[in-house]
């Protein structure tokens, strides 16, 4: 009887370990997505700054856009 109980506890522990691995993988994916969003926002700001600089440069030479 105690052997069955021990086997049940071992199976439950393995299931919990697998679940925790899934949770850790999910956290890693969320961290990666947050970095991707930060990178995309930085690229967007750089693109806007480049566009503004180009407009200023063209305006300096009298080109209207």
C-alpha positions as CSV (number, residue, x, y, z in Angstrom):
1,X,0.0,0.0,0.0
2,X,2.8,2.4,0.9
3,X,4.6,1.5,-2.3
4,X,1.6,2.6,-4.3
5,X,1.4,5.8,-2.3
6,X,5.1,6.5,-2.9
7,X,4.7,5.8,-6.6
8,X,1.7,8.2,-6.7
9,X,3.8,10.9,-4.9
10,X,6.7,10.4,-7.3
11,X,4.3,10.7,-10.3
12,X,2.8,13.9,-8.8
13,X,6.3,15.3,-8.3
14,X,7.3,14.6,-11.9
15,X,4.1,16.3,-13.1
16,X,4.8,19.3,-11.0
17,X,8.4,19.4,-12.3
18,X,7.1,19.3,-15.9
19,X,4.7,22.1,-15.1
20,X,7.4,24.2,-13.6
21,X,9.5,23.7,-16.7
22,X,6.6,25.0,-18.8
23,X,6.2,28.0,-16.5
24,X,9.9,28.8,-16.8
25,X,9.7,28.4,-20.6
26,X,6.8,30.8,-20.7
27,X,8.7,33.3,-18.6
28,X,11.6,33.1,-21.0
29,X,9.3,33.7,-23.9
30,X,7.7,36.7,-22.2
31,X,11.1,38.2,-21.5
32,X,12.1,37.7,-25.1
33,X,8.9,39.4,-26.3
34,X,9.5,42.3,-24.0
35,X,13.0,42.7,-25.4
36,X,11.6,42.5,-28.9
37,X,9.0,45.2,-28.1
38,X,11.7,47.5,-26.6
39,X,13.9,46.9,-29.7
40,X,11.0,47.7,-32.1
41,X,10.2,50.9,-30.1
42,X,13.8,52.0,-30.3
43,X,13.9,51.4,-34.0
44,X,10.7,53.3,-34.5
45,X,12.1,56.3,-32.6
46,X,15.3,56.1,-34.6
47,X,13.2,56.0,-37.8
48,X,11.2,59.0,-36.7
49,X,14.4,60.9,-35.9
50,X,15.9,60.0,-39.3
51,X,12.8,61.2,-41.1
52,X,12.8,64.5,-39.1
53,X,16.5,65.0,-39.9
54,X,15.9,64.3,-43.6
55,X,13.0,66.8,-43.7
56,X,15.2,69.4,-41.9
57,X,18.1,68.7,-44.4
58,X,15.7,69.1,-47.4
59,X,14.2,72.2,-45.9
60,X,17.7,73.7,-45.5
61,X,18.2,73.3,-49.2
62,X,14.8,74.7,-50.1
63,X,13.2,71.4,-51.1
64,X,9.6,71.2,-50.0
65,X,8.1,67.8,-49.4
